[in-house]
């Protein structure tokens, strides 16, 4: 699964987003959590690509309030055509990229251990594939999104044996996902990953980000 990530405002991070669209005012987040707003690169139904500030917990398209009854911050690749929430967004072409500097995973073996921070080779920014939606809350328009998850690759298997997010690091593949919706990209990552074992909780490492957003 994928339940924490970082968006660190480096030059490479801004350039990755600028390849698709003029980025808005970006801010660094070291401990992004589900339900919180994050920057995504989204393809609209008319093909226009833009950055959106969206909450990481996908809502039903056209929903009239934000709800967390079901854990829709991740979308499983193996059921994406079976679950109506995902199949509707796929049909609408509402695909997105969640640009990240890293994501975090808690080891499934060793309860209570701090998380592991996952990078691509060279610690460059990359993207997670996802879907996005529009909803309203108290009459105001908002956006939300989910990250696709798939089976873990050999690197991730010892850390988390159930799933990993769909990583798209190559800019050409990112284009293919946004513009063509090439589902052959929604597979376990084939590139090289790096990991840091953290020595404390994310809340202790980044105390200034604990406030509810």
N, C-alpha and C positions, 0 to 999 in steps of 0.2 A: 504494500500500500504506500501511500505518500501523504503524510500529515503535517509536515513542517518543511519549510524551505527558506532560502535567503535570496534577496535581490540587492546586490551591492553596486552602487553607482560608480562604476569604473568607466574609463574611456571605451574599453572593449564592449562593455554591457550596453552603453548608449549607442555605439555604432551598430551593434547587432539589431537593435530595434529600429534605428534610423534607416537600415537597409530596406525596410518595408514601409515605413511611414514616419512623419515628423514626430518625434517623441514629445509628450507633454512634460511638465515639470516632474522629474523622477526623484525619488527619495530612497535612501538606503534602509533596508530592513534586514536584520540578521535572524529574526525569529518569526517568520510569517506563519500564522496558524489558520486552520479552517474557520470560516465565518468572517475572517478579516478581509479588508480590501487589499487588492494587489493590482499591479499593472499587467495587462495582457495585450497581446497583438491579436486582433480579431478580424475575421473575414465576415462581412455582412452578406445577407442574402443576394444583394445586387452585385457582389464581387468586390466592393470597395473594402480596403484594408485600413484599419485605424487602431490606435491604442485606446484602450478602455480601462477605467478604474472599476474593477469588478470584485464582488465578494466571493471568496473561495468556499462556495457551497451552492451548487447549482440548483436553481429554482425552475419550476415549470414555466415554459414560455408563456408569457401573458398572465402569470400569477399575480394575485392582488395583495399578497403579504409575504414577508420572509419567514420561512419555517425550517426547522431542523429536525422534523420528525424522523426522517430517513437520512442515512449517511451518504449524501449525494455530492461529497467533495471529491470522490473518486468514481470513475466509470470503468468497469471491467470490460476489456476488449472482447472476451469470449461471450459476453451477453449483450453487447451494444446494439445488436439488431433485434433482440428479444424484448428488452425493456423499453417501454413507450417513451419515457423521458429522453433517452439517448437516440432512439430511432427517429423521433420527431426532429431533433436538432440536426441529426445527420442529413435528413431529407431536406431541411431548410438550408443546408450548407453553412451552418453556424459553427465553423471550426475555429480554433484559436491555438495560439502558442502562449505558454506561461514561461516567460524568460526568467531564468534563475542563475544564481552563482553557484548554488549547491542545494541539495536537499538532505534531510536528516532521517535516519532510520534507527529504531531501537532494536537491539539484538533480541531475537525470539528465544535464544538460549542464554539464560543468565538474567533472571527477572531483577529489575531494579538497577541495571547497569545504565550509565549515561548513554546518550545517543552517539551514533557514528555519523560524521559529516561526509557526504559523497560528492566528489568532483569528477569532471571528465579530465582526460589527460591534459596536463599543462595548466590546470586550474582556470581554464577559460570559461566564460559564460556559455550557457547552452539553453535549450528550450525543452519544455515538457509539452507533449501534445494534449489537446483538450477540446472541450465544447463549451459554448457560452450561451446565455439566454438573457432575455429582458423580462423584468417584472416591475410591479409598482408596490409601494408601501406607503400607506396614508396619502395616496394620490400622487406621490412623487416617483419618477422613473429611476430605475436602477438596473445594474447589470450583475450577473453572477457567472461562475464557471466551475468546471470540474476537470480533473486531470485523469487521463487514461492510465490504467494499470494493466500489466501483463505478467507472464511468468518470470521469475527471477533468472538472470543469467548466471554463469558460473561464478562470477565475482560476488554477486549479491546473495547467492544461495546460502553461504555460511552465516550471513548477517540476518537475513530475513527470508525464510524459506517459502513464504506464501506468494508474494508479489513484489513488483517494482514498478515505478512509473515509466511510461514510454518516453525515452530520451531521444531527442532529435538535435544533434550537435552540428551537422553540416548545413550551411545556409541554403544550399540548393534543395536539400530534403525538406527544410522548413518551408521553402516556397512551394514544393510539391504538396505538402500537407494542406497549406492554406488555400492554394489555388485549385488543386485537382482533387484533394481529399483521398490521396493514394493510401488505401488501407494496408498495403504491403509494408508501410513504414511502422505500423503499430505492432512491433515485435520486440523481444528482449534486446537490449542494447548490445551491438556487436563491437563497439570500440573499447578503448582502454579506460577504466575508471580508477580513481584514487580515493583513498579514505583516510580520515583522521579520527581516531578514537578520542572523544572529548572526555575531560576529567571532571565534569560537573554537569548540572542540568542547564538547559538553555535559559531558564528563568534566572539562574544565578550568574550565568555568563553575560546575559544581556538584560540587566534589571530595568533599564530605562524603557524597555519595550513591553513591560508587563501590564501596563495600563490598558483597560478595555478600549478598543477602537471601533 
